[in-house]
Amino acid sequence: MFQINTTTVQVEVNFTSKFSICPLNYNPHAAIEEIFCLCLNDFDVENQKSKWYSNNFYPQKFLIIHLKSFKIMELRQSERQQAKIKLGLQGPAGSGKTMSALLLANGLINDWSKVAVIDCENNSADLYAHLGDYQVLDLEAPFTPERYIEAVNICENAGMQVIIIDSISPEWETIVEIHGSMLGNSFSNWGKVLPRHTAFIQKVLQSNCHIIATIRSKQDYVLSEKNGKMVPEKVGLKGVARENTDFELTLVFEIDIKHQATATKDRTQLFMDKPSYIISQATGQRILNWCNSGKTIADLKVEITQVTTVDQLRDILRSYPNYRSELEPLCITRKKQIENPIAVVNNL
């Protein structure tokens, strides 16, 4: 999205919130490709302008690039990266969702002190304190998306590595209640409340922690015609969550009243189309092995020190957008070394 006037052009890009300046005679797309070379940790226009003027590089007019909501479309080779699992456990009351979540968490991290339970179910998390010394954050009404986001932030800032949200159903019930109390057009009102729910889901998906979310199930009905009358008919259980919430998650287990779990959504391909079974710590360990099967941030940092061209640096940043904020300073340093090896030798 461009805002153009006589002196500046502003471009918004989605992979960082930093600023940078490029000459106006640059092609904007080319400028964005080179942006990591020019991006400043602390944006100081006057200081940068003086540097460019002294090198006869800075023109009368300049292009300010705001890296916020724009990203160039490009093809790249697929490659598995290490991941944090986003997992759903769906089942009726008494199916063992909380217990299963705790066992999964212990398998994922093997350190109870790094496991946090956001408890929205009347202190049910404390019923399993005999398993280990995990942390509990009691979340009470109102169960708004903003309070859920705040709870996740608290857990992240405390250094937790696995966060169990038990459960996410009250958040969706609150959204539905808020929508039902609004005056005016129902369709338009959904447009006002759904962004709040979406912000919560995005917080879960973008968290750098493993997150296990439990979802209540309830009996679902459809209306069928019998003898000229419409009567309700049971059609099984349905999760108390926004429709297609499971599509957002990496892995979803449906747990029945006998505690048997079946994968209904599985991007890991570890559990789909397999017989139902009872979840244990070993299930969490299998998931952890899958999460760790890609390249680590440490691997990429070593790779950056070994590349010999700027194009290779650019390819690394493009291939691993989730690590960009950590890799970008290293790429800038390595680019300077590649472009000016004599200066590097003189500094040794």
Secondary structure, 3 states (H helix, E strand, C coil): CEEECCCCEEEECCCCCCEEEEECCCCHHHHHHCHHHHCCCCCCHHHHHHHHHHCCCCCCCEEEEECCCCCCCCCCCCCCECCCCEEEEEECCCCCHHHHHHHHHHHHHCCHHHEEEEECCCCHHHHHHHHCCCEEEECCCCCCHHHHHHHHHHHHHCCCCEEEEECCHHHHHHHHHHHHCCCCCHHHHHHHHHHHHHHHHHHHHHCCCEEEEEEEEEEEEEEEEECCEEEEEEEEEEECCCCCHHHHCCEEEEECCCCCEEEEEECCCCCCCCCCECCCHHHHHHHHHHHCCCECHHHHHHHHHHCCCHHHHHHHHHHCHHHHHHHHHHHHHHHHHHHCHHHHHHHC
